[in-house]
Amino acid sequence: MLKEKQPLIEELTWQDVRDAVANSCKDLANIIDDISPSKEHTVFKVRYPFGMKISDKTSLYLPTSLNTSILATDYENDNNIKNKITYNLLPLGIIVKNTIEFFFDIHRKVFSLATFGKGLGIGIWEYYGWSTPYSITSGARSLYMLPKISEALSHKQLKKKFDVIQAPPKHLYDHWQVFTQIANSNEVSTKWFCEVIFLSAKWAESIKKDPAWLKLAFYVSQKGWQHSGYERKKASLDIVWEVFVRSLSNNDLKFDPYVVDTLKHILYISVGAIPASGPSIGEDEVGPLKNIQKIYEDPSGYGLEEYIATIMQPEYFSITKTTPVYYSLQLPTLLESLPRTKKVTSVIDNVRELSELLNCFLSNNTDLWSKLIMGDTLLNDILSNLQVDYFHGDMFAYGDIIKSSLKMPELDSRLKYSPTGDKKKIFASNSSFLRGCVRIASKKVAT
C-alpha cells in the first residue's frame, strides 16, 4: 500500500512558503516580502488530493486522507488549525499548485462558475462579507469522457485493479466520480494534489487594520474586482439582451424559451464570463487526466479497443485564441432558464432553432455593441468575429446547419490526441456529448 510521505496539512511561517508563493504569483510574494510578516502570522499549507471537496455551500473542508475530507469546524486533529482558519466562511487562500473549480451541483447537473489556477483564488468574496452556496473541488469537476465507459466487464476490471466502488457510469455526470477513485487508488503511484496556502486569522486582522499592510489590502481588493468579472459582464450583456428580446417581441418572433436561454448562455461563454469545454491534451493542471486516459486505453485497465480516451475539461473561450470550445446540449448548464414548454422537441429541432435565433441576434447589431467592453475587447469585435458551428453524432443528413461529428477532428487536431500515441484508435464521434454540440471559435482562426 502506498504511504503518503508529505503531510496533508502543515502550519508554517511566511518564510517556509515564500518560494512556493513566488513561483505562483511573484507580485503577491513581493508585496508580502515588503511587509515581512512576523512568525505569529502563520499560514497553513493544505494538499488536497484530486477531486477532494475544498468547500461546499460556503463551508471549508480539510483533507484527512486521500479519500476523505471533513468540515474545518469539525477538525479535531489540531484545534489550533480550526481556530486559526475559521475566521470567515472561507479563509483567504493562495493556490500554489494546479487548479480548482467553482460550481453548483443541482439535481445531477454541474453548473461551472469558474476555474482558478495559481494565485490568490479562494475566500475573496467571503473576506468582503459576501457568500454564495457554491462548491469548490480540487482539480476540475466538469470532466467528461467522450467514448462510452459503462461496459460492465471492462468496468469490473477497473474496480478490481483500482478499488473503484462506483457503478459503471451510465451518464456523463457520473464520470468524474470514477476518475476520482482511480486517481486516488493505492495502485496509482504518482498522486495529484492541489496545494493551497491558507492565511490565518492573524493575516486577515492585519490586512484590515494595520496601515503597513495597505498594499496587500489593495491587492486583495484588486482580486475582488477580477473575481467579479462574471457579474460585470452579465450586467452588460443583460442590457444587450433586453434590447434584443424587445426586438423579437416587436417583430412577433417567437422561439422556445429553452433555446432563448441557451443562446444567452452561449453568449456568456463567448465573452469569457464562464467556461465551456475543451479536449485535454496531456496537461495535468486540472487533474491527472493523462494517466486516467492511459488507464482507460490500457488493455489491463478499462481496455478501450476502438476509441481514443478523449476527456473534455473546463476551458474559457477568447476571441484571440487559436482553439475553439464546446457546449453540449446533452449537458445543459444554464444558470438562468425558464421552465420548458410541454411541447416535446428533439435536440435537432433545438439546434436548428438555436441557429436561427443566433442569426437574428447577430443581425440585430446596435450602437451598444461598439460601446461595451468585455475584458479588454469591444463586444462588437467579439461578436463580429464569432464562428458558431453545430454538430451531431447521428449519420443522418441534417443539411448545411448541422454537421457530422466525424468532421470535428478535422477542425480541431486536439480531438485526435491520445496519451498512448495509438494511431489505430479513432475519435469517439458517436459520443452522447456530441449529440447536439455547439462549437464556438474565432473567425480569425476557424477553418
C-alpha positions as CSV (number, residue, x, y, z in Angstrom):
1,M,0.0,0.0,0.0
2,L,1.3,3.4,-0.9
3,K,2.1,5.7,2.0
4,E,1.8,9.4,1.6
5,K,5.1,10.9,2.9
6,Q,4.2,14.6,3.0
7,P,1.5,15.7,5.5
8,L,-1.8,16.9,4.0
9,I,-1.8,19.9,6.4
10,E,1.1,21.9,7.8
11,E,1.2,25.1,9.9
12,L,4.2,27.1,8.6
13,T,5.6,30.6,8.5
14,W,5.8,33.0,5.6
15,Q,9.5,32.2,5.0
16,D,8.6,28.5,4.7
17,V,6.2,29.1,1.9
18,R,7.6,32.2,0.3
19,D,9.2,30.5,-2.7
20,A,6.1,28.5,-3.5
21,V,4.0,31.7,-3.5
22,A,6.6,33.5,-5.6
23,N,6.5,30.7,-8.2
24,S,2.8,31.1,-8.4
25,C,2.4,34.8,-8.1
26,K,5.6,36.9,-7.9
27,D,3.8,40.3,-7.4
28,L,2.0,39.0,-4.4
29,A,5.2,37.5,-2.9
30,N,7.0,40.8,-3.3
31,I,4.2,42.7,-1.5
32,I,4.3,40.3,1.4
33,D,8.2,40.4,1.4
34,D,8.0,44.2,1.9
35,I,5.6,43.7,4.9
36,S,7.9,41.0,6.4
37,P,5.2,39.2,8.5
38,S,6.1,38.1,12.0
39,K,6.2,34.4,12.9
40,E,2.9,34.9,14.6
41,H,1.4,35.3,11.1
42,T,1.3,31.6,10.4
43,V,-0.1,30.0,7.3
44,F,-1.5,26.6,6.6
45,K,-0.3,24.6,3.6
46,V,-3.0,22.2,2.6
47,R,-2.6,19.5,0.0
48,Y,-6.0,18.4,-1.5
49,P,-6.0,15.1,-3.4
50,F,-7.7,15.1,-6.8
51,G,-11.5,15.5,-6.6
52,M,-11.4,16.4,-2.9
53,K,-14.0,18.8,-1.6
54,I,-12.5,22.1,-0.6
55,S,-15.8,23.9,0.0
56,D,-19.4,23.0,0.0
57,K,-22.1,25.7,0.4
58,T,-19.5,28.2,1.7
59,S,-18.1,25.9,4.3
60,L,-14.4,25.0,4.3
61,Y,-13.3,21.3,4.2
62,L,-9.9,19.9,5.2
63,P,-8.5,16.6,4.0
64,T,-8.0,13.8,6.5
65,S,-6.8,11.1,4.0
66,L,-6.5,10.6,0.3
67,N,-10.2,9.8,0.1
68,T,-12.0,11.9,2.8
69,S,-12.3,15.5,3.9
70,I,-14.3,17.0,6.8
71,L,-15.7,20.4,7.8
72,A,-12.9,22.6,9.2
73,T,-15.2,23.3,12.2
74,D,-15.2,19.5,12.9
75,Y,-11.5,19.1,12.6
76,E,-10.3,17.5,15.8
77,N,-6.7,16.6,15.0
78,D,-5.5,20.1,15.9
79,N,-7.7,22.7,17.4
80,N,-5.0,25.3,16.6
81,I,-5.8,24.8,12.9
82,K,-9.6,25.0,13.4
83,N,-9.3,28.2,15.4
84,K,-7.0,30.0,13.1
85,I,-8.7,29.4,9.7
86,T,-12.4,29.6,10.5
87,Y,-12.4,33.4,10.8
88,N,-14.6,33.6,7.7
89,L,-16.8,31.1,5.9
90,L,-13.8,30.6,3.7
91,P,-10.3,31.9,4.6
92,L,-8.1,33.7,2.1
93,G,-6.3,31.0,0.1
94,I,-3.4,31.2,-2.4
95,I,-3.3,28.3,-4.9
96,V,0.4,27.4,-5.5
97,K,-0.1,24.2,-7.4
98,N,-2.7,23.1,-10.0
99,T,-6.3,24.3,-10.2
100,I,-9.7,24.4,-8.6
101,E,-13.2,24.7,-9.9
102,F,-16.2,26.7,-8.5
103,F,-19.5,25.1,-9.4
104,F,-23.1,24.4,-8.4
105,D,-24.3,20.8,-8.4
106,I,-28.1,20.8,-8.7
107,H,-30.2,17.7,-9.5
108,R,-27.3,15.8,-11.0
109,K,-26.2,18.7,-13.2
110,V,-23.0,20.6,-12.8
111,F,-23.1,24.4,-13.4
112,S,-19.5,25.6,-13.8
113,L,-18.9,29.1,-12.5
114,A,-15.1,29.5,-12.8
115,T,-11.8,27.7,-12.7
116,F,-8.8,29.3,-11.0
117,G,-5.1,28.3,-11.2
118,K,-2.1,29.7,-9.3
119,G,-2.6,32.9,-7.3
120,L,-5.0,34.3,-4.6
121,G,-8.2,32.5,-5.6
122,I,-10.1,31.4,-2.5
123,G,-12.0,33.4,0.1
124,I,-12.1,36.7,-1.7
125,W,-15.9,37.2,-1.7
126,E,-16.1,35.9,1.9
127,Y,-13.4,38.4,3.0
128,Y,-15.8,41.1,2.0
129,G,-18.7,39.5,3.7
130,W,-20.4,38.1,0.7
131,S,-21.3,34.4,0.3
132,T,-22.8,32.2,-2.3
133,P,-23.7,28.5,-1.8
134,Y,-21.3,27.2,-4.5
135,S,-18.9,24.3,-4.1
136,I,-15.1,24.1,-4.8
137,T,-13.3,21.0,-5.8
138,S,-9.6,20.2,-6.1
139,G,-9.0,20.0,-9.8
140,A,-11.9,20.2,-12.3
141,R,-15.3,18.8,-11.6
142,S,-16.6,19.3,-15.1
143,L,-14.9,16.3,-16.7
144,Y,-16.4,14.0,-19.3
145,M,-15.0,11.1,-21.3
146,L,-16.3,11.1,-24.9
147,P,-16.3,7.3,-25.5
148,K,-18.9,5.2,-23.7
149,I,-17.3,3.8,-20.5
150,S,-20.2,1.9,-19.0
151,E,-19.4,-1.6,-20.4
152,A,-19.8,-4.0,-17.4
153,L,-16.9,-6.3,-17.9
154,S,-14.4,-3.5,-18.6
155,H,-15.6,-1.5,-15.6
156,K,-15.4,-4.6,-13.4
157,Q,-11.7,-4.9,-14.4
158,L,-11.2,-1.2,-13.3
159,K,-13.0,-2.0,-10.0
160,K,-10.8,-4.9,-9.3
161,K,-7.5,-3.3,-10.1
162,F,-8.1,0.3,-8.8
163,D,-10.6,-0.4,-5.9
164,V,-13.3,1.6,-7.7
165,I,-16.6,1.3,-5.9
166,Q,-18.7,3.4,-8.3
167,A,-21.1,1.5,-10.6
168,P,-20.5,1.7,-14.3
169,P,-21.2,5.3,-15.2
170,K,-24.4,5.5,-17.3
171,H,-24.4,9.2,-17.6
172,L,-21.7,11.8,-18.3
173,Y,-22.4,13.3,-14.9
174,D,-21.0,10.2,-13.2
175,H,-17.7,10.1,-15.0
176,W,-15.9,12.4,-12.5
177,Q,-16.6,10.1,-9.5
178,V,-14.9,7.2,-11.2
179,F,-12.0,9.3,-12.3
180,T,-11.5,10.5,-8.7
181,Q,-11.5,6.9,-7.3
182,I,-9.0,5.8,-9.9
183,A,-6.7,8.8,-9.3
184,N,-6.6,8.2,-5.5
185,S,-6.2,4.4,-5.7
186,N,-3.3,2.8,-4.0
187,E,-2.4,1.3,-7.4
188,V,-1.6,4.8,-8.8
189,S,2.0,5.6,-7.6
190,T,2.1,9.3,-8.5
191,K,-0.6,11.2,-6.8
192,W,-2.1,14.5,-7.9
193,F,-2.6,17.4,-5.4
194,C,-3.9,20.9,-5.5
195,E,-1.8,22.9,-2.9
196,V,-3.3,25.9,-1.2
197,I,-1.7,28.3,1.3
198,F,-4.4,29.5,3.7
199,L,-3.8,32.7,5.5
200,S,-4.6,32.5,9.3
201,A,-6.8,34.9,11.2
202,K,-3.8,37.0,12.2
203,W,-3.3,37.9,8.5
204,A,-6.9,38.9,8.0
205,E,-6.7,41.1,11.1
206,S,-3.6,42.9,9.9
207,I,-4.8,43.4,6.4
208,K,-7.9,45.1,7.7
209,K,-6.3,47.2,10.5
210,D,-2.6,47.7,10.0
211,P,-1.5,50.6,7.7
212,A,1.7,48.8,7.0
213,W,-0.4,46.1,5.2
214,L,-2.2,48.6,2.9
215,K,-0.5,47.3,-0.3
216,L,-1.7,43.8,0.5
217,A,-5.2,45.1,1.3
218,F,-5.3,46.9,-2.1
219,Y,-4.1,43.7,-3.8
220,V,-7.0,41.7,-2.2
221,S,-9.4,44.4,-3.4
222,Q,-8.0,44.1,-6.9
223,K,-8.6,40.4,-6.8
224,G,-12.1,41.0,-5.7
225,W,-12.6,43.2,-8.8
226,Q,-11.2,40.5,-11.0
227,H,-13.4,37.8,-9.4
228,S,-16.5,39.9,-10.1
229,G,-15.9,39.6,-13.9
230,Y,-18.9,37.3,-14.4
231,E,-21.3,39.7,-12.7
232,R,-19.9,42.7,-14.6
233,K,-20.1,41.0,-18.0
234,K,-23.5,39.6,-17.2
235,A,-24.8,43.1,-16.3
236,S,-23.6,44.5,-19.6
237,L,-25.0,41.6,-21.6
238,D,-28.3,41.8,-19.9
239,I,-28.8,45.3,-21.4
240,V,-27.9,44.0,-24.8
241,W,-30.2,41.0,-24.3
242,E,-33.1,43.2,-23.2
243,V,-32.9,45.2,-26.4
244,F,-32.8,42.0,-28.5
245,V,-35.7,40.4,-26.8
246,R,-37.8,43.5,-27.2
247,S,-37.0,43.5,-30.9
248,L,-38.2,39.9,-31.2
249,S,-41.4,40.8,-29.5
250,N,-41.9,43.9,-31.7
251,N,-41.5,41.7,-34.8
252,D,-43.8,39.0,-33.4
253,L,-41.0,36.4,-33.5
254,K,-41.4,33.5,-31.0
255,F,-38.8,30.9,-30.0
256,D,-38.7,28.1,-27.5
257,P,-37.8,29.7,-24.1
258,Y,-35.2,27.0,-23.6
259,V,-33.5,27.8,-26.9
260,V,-33.5,31.5,-26.0
261,D,-31.9,30.8,-22.6
262,T,-29.3,28.5,-24.4
263,L,-28.3,31.3,-26.7
264,K,-27.8,33.7,-23.8
265,H,-25.6,31.1,-22.1
266,I,-23.5,30.7,-25.3
267,L,-23.1,34.5,-25.3
268,Y,-21.8,34.3,-21.8
269,I,-19.3,31.7,-22.9
270,S,-18.3,33.8,-26.0
271,V,-17.3,36.8,-23.8
272,G,-15.3,34.7,-21.4
273,A,-17.7,35.1,-18.5
274,I,-18.0,31.3,-17.8
275,P,-16.1,28.3,-19.1
276,A,-17.2,25.8,-21.7
277,S,-15.4,22.6,-22.5
278,G,-12.2,21.7,-24.4
279,P,-10.3,18.4,-25.0
280,S,-7.5,17.5,-22.6
281,I,-4.1,17.1,-24.4
282,G,-1.9,15.8,-21.6
283,E,-1.6,18.9,-19.4
284,D,-2.5,17.9,-15.9
285,E,-3.2,21.2,-14.2
286,V,-6.9,20.4,-13.9
287,G,-6.3,16.8,-12.8
288,P,-4.2,13.7,-13.5
289,L,-6.1,13.3,-16.8
290,K,-3.2,11.9,-18.9
291,N,-2.8,9.0,-16.5
292,I,-6.6,8.4,-16.4
293,Q,-6.7,8.4,-20.2
294,K,-3.9,5.9,-20.3
295,I,-5.7,3.6,-17.8
296,Y,-8.8,3.7,-20.0
297,E,-6.9,2.8,-23.1
298,D,-4.7,0.2,-21.5
299,P,-5.9,-3.4,-22.0
300,S,-5.1,-4.1,-18.3
301,G,-7.2,-1.1,-17.3
302,Y,-10.6,-0.5,-18.9
303,G,-9.3,-1.5,-22.3
304,L,-11.0,0.8,-24.8
305,E,-10.4,-1.1,-28.0
306,E,-11.7,1.3,-30.7
307,Y,-11.8,4.8,-29.4
308,I,-9.3,7.4,-28.1
309,A,-10.0,8.2,-24.4
310,T,-10.7,11.8,-25.0
311,I,-11.6,13.8,-21.9
312,M,-13.4,17.1,-22.1
313,Q,-12.3,19.6,-19.4
314,P,-13.3,23.2,-18.5
315,E,-11.9,25.8,-20.9
316,Y,-12.5,29.5,-21.4
317,F,-13.1,31.0,-24.8
318,S,-11.2,34.0,-26.1
319,I,-11.7,35.7,-29.5
320,T,-7.9,35.8,-29.7
321,K,-7.3,32.1,-29.0
322,T,-6.5,29.7,-31.8
323,T,-8.6,26.9,-30.2
324,P,-12.4,26.5,-30.0
325,V,-14.5,25.5,-27.1
326,Y,-17.6,23.3,-27.0
327,Y,-21.0,23.3,-25.4
328,S,-23.1,20.2,-25.3
329,L,-26.9,20.4,-25.4
330,Q,-26.8,17.0,-23.6
331,L,-25.3,18.7,-20.6
332,P,-27.3,21.9,-20.2
333,T,-25.5,24.2,-17.7
334,L,-27.8,27.2,-17.8
335,L,-27.9,29.0,-14.5
336,E,-30.8,31.0,-15.6
337,S,-33.7,29.4,-17.5
338,L,-37.4,29.4,-17.7
339,P,-39.5,26.2,-17.3
340,R,-39.5,24.2,-20.5
341,T,-42.7,24.1,-22.6
342,K,-44.7,20.9,-22.6
343,K,-44.1,20.6,-26.3
344,V,-41.7,17.7,-27.0
345,T,-38.8,18.8,-29.2
346,S,-35.7,17.0,-30.3
347,V,-32.1,18.1,-30.0
348,I,-32.1,18.5,-33.8
349,D,-35.0,20.9,-33.6
350,N,-33.3,22.8,-30.8
351,V,-30.1,23.2,-32.8
352,R,-31.9,24.4,-35.8
353,E,-33.9,26.9,-33.8
354,L,-30.7,28.0,-32.0
355,S,-29.0,28.7,-35.3
356,E,-32.0,30.8,-36.5
357,L,-32.1,32.7,-33.2
358,L,-28.3,33.4,-33.3
359,N,-28.6,34.8,-36.8
360,C,-31.4,37.0,-35.6
361,F,-29.3,38.2,-32.8
362,L,-26.2,38.9,-34.9
363,S,-28.3,40.8,-37.4
364,N,-29.6,43.0,-34.6
365,N,-26.4,44.9,-34.2
366,T,-26.9,48.1,-32.2
367,D,-24.7,51.0,-31.1
368,L,-24.4,49.3,-27.7
369,W,-22.1,46.7,-29.3
370,S,-19.5,49.3,-30.2
371,K,-19.6,50.9,-26.7
372,L,-19.5,47.9,-24.3
373,I,-16.1,46.5,-23.4
374,M,-15.8,42.8,-22.3
375,G,-12.4,42.5,-20.5
376,D,-10.2,44.4,-22.9
377,T,-12.2,43.8,-26.1
378,L,-15.2,45.6,-27.6
379,L,-18.4,43.5,-27.7
380,N,-18.7,44.3,-31.4
381,D,-15.3,42.9,-32.1
382,I,-16.1,39.7,-30.3
383,L,-19.5,39.1,-31.9
384,S,-18.4,40.1,-35.5
385,N,-15.6,37.6,-35.3
386,L,-17.6,34.8,-33.7
387,Q,-17.8,31.5,-35.6
388,V,-20.5,29.1,-34.3
389,D,-21.0,25.6,-35.7
390,Y,-23.3,22.7,-34.8
391,F,-22.6,19.0,-34.7
392,H,-24.4,15.8,-34.1
393,G,-23.3,12.2,-33.9
394,D,-26.0,10.5,-36.0
395,M,-25.2,9.5,-39.5
396,F,-28.3,11.2,-41.0
397,A,-28.2,14.2,-43.3
398,Y,-29.3,17.3,-41.5
399,G,-28.5,19.8,-44.2
400,D,-25.9,22.6,-44.0
401,I,-26.7,23.8,-40.5
402,I,-25.8,20.6,-38.6
403,K,-22.5,18.9,-39.4
404,S,-21.5,15.3,-38.7
405,S,-19.3,15.0,-35.6
406,L,-17.0,12.9,-37.7
407,K,-15.7,16.2,-39.1
408,M,-14.8,17.6,-35.7
409,P,-11.1,16.3,-35.6
410,E,-10.5,17.9,-39.0
411,L,-11.3,21.3,-37.4
412,D,-9.6,20.7,-34.1
413,S,-6.5,18.4,-34.0
414,R,-6.6,18.2,-30.2
415,L,-9.5,15.8,-30.6
416,K,-7.0,13.3,-32.1
417,Y,-4.8,13.4,-29.0
418,S,-4.1,10.0,-27.5
419,P,-1.8,9.7,-24.4
420,T,-0.6,6.4,-25.6
421,G,0.0,7.5,-29.2
422,D,-2.0,4.6,-30.5
423,K,-2.7,5.5,-34.2
424,K,-5.3,2.7,-34.6
425,K,-7.8,4.3,-32.1
426,I,-10.3,6.8,-33.5
427,F,-12.2,9.8,-32.3
428,A,-15.5,8.8,-30.5
429,S,-17.7,10.7,-32.9
430,N,-20.8,8.8,-31.6
431,S,-20.4,10.2,-28.0
432,S,-23.5,11.3,-26.3
433,F,-21.7,14.6,-25.5
434,L,-21.7,15.3,-29.3
435,R,-25.4,14.6,-29.9
436,G,-26.1,18.3,-30.3
437,C,-22.7,20.0,-29.7
438,V,-22.0,23.7,-30.3
439,R,-18.5,24.7,-31.4
440,I,-17.5,28.3,-30.6
441,A,-14.5,29.6,-32.4
442,S,-12.9,32.8,-33.7
443,K,-13.3,33.5,-37.4
444,K,-9.7,34.6,-37.3
445,V,-8.6,31.1,-36.7
446,A,-11.7,28.9,-37.6
447,T,-11.4,26.8,-40.7
